[in-house]
Amino acid sequence: MRRSIPLSIVLATALATVAAPIRAQPGAATSPDVEPEAIAALERMGNYLRTLKSFRITTQTSTDEVLDNGMKVTFSGVTDLLAQAPNHLRADVTSDRQQRLYLYDGKAFTLFARRVNYYATVPAPPTIGELADRLEDKYGMEIPLVDLFRWGGPRASTAQPTVATDIGPSAVDGTTCEHYAFRQPGLDWQIWIQLGDHPLPRKLVITTLTDEARPQHTSVYSWDLAPSFDDGAFTFDPPPDAHQIVFAEGARP
Protein backbone atom coordinates (compact mmCIF):
# COMPACT_ATOMS: atom_id res chain seq x y z
CA MET A 1 0.00 0.00 0.00
CA ARG A 2 1.18 3.54 -0.73
CA ARG A 3 0.67 6.69 1.26
CA SER A 4 0.39 9.66 -1.03
CA ILE A 5 0.21 13.37 -0.37
CA PRO A 6 -3.51 14.28 -0.22
CA LEU A 7 -3.17 16.91 -2.93
CA SER A 8 -6.84 17.86 -2.98
CA ILE A 9 -6.34 19.00 0.63
CA VAL A 10 -2.75 20.18 0.40
CA LEU A 11 -3.20 22.37 -2.64
CA ALA A 12 -6.50 23.76 -1.45
CA THR A 13 -4.88 24.72 1.84
CA ALA A 14 -1.65 26.13 0.50
CA LEU A 15 -2.53 27.59 -2.89
CA ALA A 16 -5.87 29.05 -1.88
CA THR A 17 -4.15 30.77 1.02
CA VAL A 18 -1.53 32.11 -1.38
CA ALA A 19 -4.03 34.23 -3.22
CA ALA A 20 -6.79 34.78 -0.71
CA PRO A 21 -6.58 38.08 1.16
CA ILE A 22 -4.64 37.47 4.38
CA ARG A 23 -6.78 38.52 7.31
CA ALA A 24 -5.21 39.83 10.47
CA GLN A 25 -5.12 37.43 13.40
CA PRO A 26 -4.65 38.45 17.05
CA GLY A 27 -0.95 38.72 17.67
CA ALA A 28 -0.03 37.91 14.05
CA ALA A 29 1.24 41.39 13.27
CA THR A 30 3.75 41.23 16.12
CA SER A 31 4.89 37.64 15.56
CA PRO A 32 8.60 37.59 14.69
CA ASP A 33 8.01 34.46 12.58
CA VAL A 34 5.59 36.19 10.18
CA GLU A 35 7.36 38.76 8.01
CA PRO A 36 4.95 41.41 6.64
CA GLU A 37 6.91 41.53 3.38
CA ALA A 38 6.21 37.86 2.72
CA ILE A 39 2.48 38.26 3.35
CA ALA A 40 2.38 41.37 1.14
CA ALA A 41 4.02 39.42 -1.69
CA LEU A 42 1.24 36.84 -1.57
CA GLU A 43 -1.40 39.54 -1.68
CA ARG A 44 0.26 41.22 -4.67
CA MET A 45 0.39 37.94 -6.51
CA GLY A 46 -3.23 37.12 -5.75
CA ASN A 47 -4.45 40.55 -6.86
CA TYR A 48 -2.55 40.22 -10.13
CA LEU A 49 -3.78 36.71 -10.90
CA ARG A 50 -7.38 37.82 -10.54
CA THR A 51 -6.85 40.32 -13.38
CA LEU A 52 -5.90 37.69 -15.98
CA LYS A 53 -8.50 37.25 -18.71
CA SER A 54 -6.78 34.52 -20.70
CA PHE A 55 -3.62 32.53 -20.15
CA ARG A 56 -1.87 29.29 -20.83
CA ILE A 57 0.10 27.58 -18.09
CA THR A 58 2.24 24.46 -18.31
CA THR A 59 3.24 22.74 -15.08
CA GLN A 60 5.91 20.11 -14.53
CA THR A 61 5.07 18.17 -11.38
CA SER A 62 6.64 15.53 -9.17
CA THR A 63 4.74 13.90 -6.32
CA ASP A 64 6.06 11.56 -3.63
CA GLU A 65 4.26 8.47 -2.45
CA VAL A 66 5.40 6.49 0.59
CA LEU A 67 5.54 2.69 0.52
CA ASP A 68 4.71 0.55 3.55
CA ASN A 69 8.43 0.04 4.20
CA GLY A 70 8.96 3.82 4.42
CA MET A 71 10.58 4.25 1.02
CA LYS A 72 9.52 7.26 -1.03
CA VAL A 73 8.82 6.89 -4.74
CA THR A 74 8.22 9.81 -7.07
CA PHE A 75 5.72 10.14 -9.90
CA SER A 76 6.03 12.83 -12.56
CA GLY A 77 3.45 14.62 -14.66
CA VAL A 78 2.72 17.52 -16.99
CA THR A 79 -0.40 19.70 -17.09
CA ASP A 80 -1.06 22.02 -20.03
CA LEU A 81 -3.97 24.33 -19.24
CA LEU A 82 -5.57 27.00 -21.43
CA ALA A 83 -8.21 29.29 -19.95
CA GLN A 84 -10.30 32.21 -21.16
CA ALA A 85 -12.45 33.93 -18.57
CA PRO A 86 -15.17 33.45 -17.74
CA ASN A 87 -16.24 30.26 -19.51
CA HIS A 88 -13.60 28.40 -21.52
CA LEU A 89 -11.11 25.84 -20.27
CA ARG A 90 -8.89 23.14 -21.73
CA ALA A 91 -6.52 21.04 -19.62
CA ASP A 92 -4.38 18.18 -20.84
CA VAL A 93 -2.89 16.09 -18.02
CA THR A 94 -0.25 13.43 -18.64
CA SER A 95 1.38 11.58 -15.76
CA ASP A 96 3.04 8.26 -15.01
CA ARG A 97 -0.36 6.83 -14.12
CA GLN A 98 -3.00 8.53 -16.27
CA GLN A 99 -3.77 10.73 -19.24
CA ARG A 100 -6.81 13.02 -19.08
CA LEU A 101 -8.28 15.76 -21.24
CA TYR A 102 -10.68 18.28 -19.64
CA LEU A 103 -12.77 20.49 -21.93
CA TYR A 104 -15.29 23.21 -21.11
CA ASP A 105 -16.90 25.48 -23.72
CA GLY A 106 -19.31 27.41 -21.51
CA LYS A 107 -22.16 24.97 -22.09
CA ALA A 108 -20.78 21.45 -21.60
CA PHE A 109 -17.92 19.81 -19.74
CA THR A 110 -16.15 16.70 -21.06
CA LEU A 111 -13.56 14.45 -19.46
CA PHE A 112 -11.71 12.12 -21.83
CA ALA A 113 -9.47 9.32 -20.52
CA ARG A 114 -7.18 8.71 -23.47
CA ARG A 115 -5.50 5.51 -22.31
CA VAL A 116 -8.76 3.64 -21.79
CA ASN A 117 -10.61 5.59 -24.52
CA TYR A 118 -13.63 6.55 -22.40
CA TYR A 119 -15.28 9.95 -22.16
CA ALA A 120 -18.21 11.55 -20.37
CA THR A 121 -20.01 14.83 -21.06
CA VAL A 122 -22.37 16.76 -18.79
CA PRO A 123 -24.17 20.12 -19.05
CA ALA A 124 -22.14 22.87 -17.43
CA PRO A 125 -22.83 26.18 -15.66
CA PRO A 126 -21.81 29.51 -17.22
CA THR A 127 -18.45 30.16 -15.50
CA ILE A 128 -15.26 28.26 -14.69
CA GLY A 129 -15.69 28.93 -10.99
CA GLU A 130 -19.23 27.54 -10.97
CA LEU A 131 -18.06 24.55 -12.98
CA ALA A 132 -15.34 23.79 -10.42
CA ASP A 133 -17.88 23.94 -7.59
CA ARG A 134 -20.40 21.71 -9.36
CA LEU A 135 -17.84 19.05 -10.30
CA GLU A 136 -16.56 18.92 -6.75
CA ASP A 137 -19.99 18.92 -5.08
CA LYS A 138 -21.78 16.56 -7.47
CA TYR A 139 -19.06 14.22 -8.72
CA GLY A 140 -16.25 14.47 -6.16
CA MET A 141 -13.93 15.70 -8.90
CA GLU A 142 -11.50 18.59 -9.34
CA ILE A 143 -10.36 20.33 -12.50
CA PRO A 144 -6.58 20.72 -12.76
CA LEU A 145 -5.09 23.77 -11.03
CA VAL A 146 -8.53 24.61 -9.67
CA ASP A 147 -7.20 27.14 -7.17
CA LEU A 148 -6.18 29.45 -10.00
CA PHE A 149 -9.91 30.15 -10.34
CA ARG A 150 -10.77 30.37 -6.64
CA TRP A 151 -8.34 32.92 -5.31
CA GLY A 152 -10.14 35.23 -2.95
CA GLY A 153 -13.47 33.44 -3.42
CA PRO A 154 -15.74 31.87 -0.80
CA ARG A 155 -13.98 28.49 -1.02
CA ALA A 156 -10.51 29.88 -0.51
CA SER A 157 -8.72 28.73 2.61
CA THR A 158 -8.73 31.03 5.63
CA ALA A 159 -5.85 29.24 7.35
CA GLN A 160 -3.11 31.62 8.38
CA PRO A 161 0.63 31.01 8.03
CA THR A 162 2.36 30.63 11.39
CA VAL A 163 5.72 31.24 9.68
CA ALA A 164 6.29 33.49 6.68
CA THR A 165 9.84 34.23 5.53
CA ASP A 166 11.45 35.98 2.59
CA ILE A 167 14.33 33.68 1.69
CA GLY A 168 15.76 35.98 -0.98
CA PRO A 169 16.26 36.29 -4.74
CA SER A 170 16.37 33.19 -6.89
CA ALA A 171 15.72 32.07 -10.46
CA VAL A 172 13.37 29.50 -11.97
CA ASP A 173 14.13 28.46 -15.54
CA GLY A 174 15.93 31.75 -16.11
CA THR A 175 13.16 33.93 -14.64
CA THR A 176 14.18 36.16 -11.74
CA CYS A 177 12.05 35.46 -8.68
CA GLU A 178 11.80 36.05 -4.96
CA HIS A 179 11.76 32.88 -2.86
CA TYR A 180 9.40 32.67 0.15
CA ALA A 181 8.81 29.96 2.76
CA PHE A 182 5.66 29.42 4.85
CA ARG A 183 4.35 27.07 7.50
CA GLN A 184 0.75 26.16 8.24
CA PRO A 185 -0.63 23.36 10.41
CA GLY A 186 0.63 20.12 8.86
CA LEU A 187 2.42 21.82 5.95
CA ASP A 188 5.62 23.56 5.02
CA TRP A 189 5.51 25.19 1.61
CA GLN A 190 7.75 27.36 -0.53
CA ILE A 191 6.85 29.57 -3.45
CA TRP A 192 8.94 31.43 -6.01
CA ILE A 193 7.19 34.60 -7.29
CA GLN A 194 8.32 36.36 -10.43
CA LEU A 195 9.73 39.84 -9.84
CA GLY A 196 8.55 42.91 -11.77
CA ASP A 197 5.17 43.87 -13.16
CA HIS A 198 3.93 40.29 -13.49
CA PRO A 199 4.08 38.65 -10.03
CA LEU A 200 3.31 35.13 -11.20
CA PRO A 201 3.95 31.95 -9.22
CA ARG A 202 6.82 30.13 -10.90
CA LYS A 203 7.50 27.24 -8.53
CA LEU A 204 5.79 25.61 -5.57
CA VAL A 205 7.16 22.99 -3.17
CA ILE A 206 4.85 21.48 -0.53
CA THR A 207 6.07 19.24 2.29
CA THR A 208 3.56 17.23 4.32
CA LEU A 209 4.53 17.30 8.01
CA THR A 210 1.88 14.86 9.23
CA ASP A 211 3.75 11.92 7.64
CA GLU A 212 7.13 11.08 9.17
CA ALA A 213 8.49 10.41 5.67
CA ARG A 214 7.89 14.09 4.77
CA PRO A 215 6.62 13.50 1.21
CA GLN A 216 6.80 16.45 -1.15
CA HIS A 217 4.92 17.78 -4.14
CA THR A 218 6.76 20.10 -6.56
CA SER A 219 5.26 22.15 -9.40
CA VAL A 220 7.19 24.35 -11.83
CA TYR A 221 5.03 26.76 -13.84
CA SER A 222 5.55 28.24 -17.31
CA TRP A 223 3.16 31.05 -18.28
CA ASP A 224 1.87 32.49 -21.56
CA LEU A 225 -0.28 35.57 -20.96
CA ALA A 226 -1.12 36.10 -24.65
CA PRO A 227 -2.01 32.62 -25.92
CA SER A 228 -3.26 32.03 -29.45
CA PHE A 229 -6.38 29.87 -29.77
CA ASP A 230 -9.85 29.61 -31.30
CA ASP A 231 -13.13 28.17 -30.04
CA GLY A 232 -12.21 24.77 -31.43
CA ALA A 233 -9.62 24.40 -28.69
CA PHE A 234 -12.42 23.92 -26.16
CA THR A 235 -14.66 21.60 -28.21
CA PHE A 236 -14.53 17.82 -27.87
CA ASP A 237 -14.48 15.75 -31.05
CA PRO A 238 -14.50 12.12 -29.87
CA PRO A 239 -12.36 9.58 -31.74
CA PRO A 240 -14.46 7.09 -33.75
CA ASP A 241 -13.68 4.21 -31.38
CA ALA A 242 -14.15 6.16 -28.13
CA HIS A 243 -16.78 4.93 -25.65
CA GLN A 244 -19.15 7.33 -23.91
CA ILE A 245 -19.93 6.67 -20.25
CA VAL A 246 -21.82 8.50 -17.51
CA PHE A 247 -20.30 10.22 -14.48
CA ALA A 248 -21.24 8.59 -11.19
CA GLU A 249 -22.49 11.20 -8.75
CA GLY A 250 -20.52 11.53 -5.54
CA ALA A 251 -17.56 9.49 -6.76
CA ARG A 252 -14.35 10.31 -8.60
CA PRO A 253 -14.48 9.05 -12.21
C-alpha positions, 0 to 999 in steps of 0.5 A: 500500500502507498501513502500519497500526499492528499493533494486535494487538501494540500493544494487547497490549503496552500494555494488558496491561502496564497491568493486569498486576502490574508486577514489579520489574526490576534498577535499575528502582526507582532509575531517575529516568525511572520514577516509582513513583506512575505504576506504582502508578496502573496497579496500582490500575486493574488491581486494580479492573478485575478486580473488575468482574462486569458492565459496558458500555463504548463506545469511540470510536477513531481509527487512523492508516495510512501511505501509501507516500508517507508521508502519514497517513490516519485511520480512525474506529470505535466499539465497544459492548461488554457483558460479564457475567462469566464467560460472556456477551459482546456486542460491536458494532463499526462502523468506516469499513471494517467492521461486526461483531457478536460474540456469546457466550452461554456455549455458542456464539460467533457472528461476524456481518458485517453488511455482507456478511450472513455469519455463523459459529457455533462451540461455545465454552468456559465463560468469556470468557478461555478463549474469547479464547484459543481464538479466537486460537489456533485461528482467528487472531482477537481479540475486541474489547477482549480485554485487558480480560479478560486483565489479570494473566493468563498472556497478559498482557505482562511488558514493563516501562516504561522511562519512566513519568511522571505528567503531571498532572490532566486531564479526558476528556468531563467526567470528572476524570482523572490523565494518565500517559505511558509508554514501552516498546520501540517504543511511547510511550503515554498513559493517562487514569485516572479519579480517585476510587473507580473508577479506570477507563481513560478514554482511551488514545493509542498512538504507534508509534516503529518507523515514522518516520511515528509513526502513532497509535491513540486510544481514548476510553472511556465506562463503564456499571458497572450495565448493564441487559440480559437473556439475549437480548442475547447470543443470535444471531437470524440475519436471514432472508437471512443466509448461514452460513459456516464459520471457517477455522482458523488464518486471520482471518475 
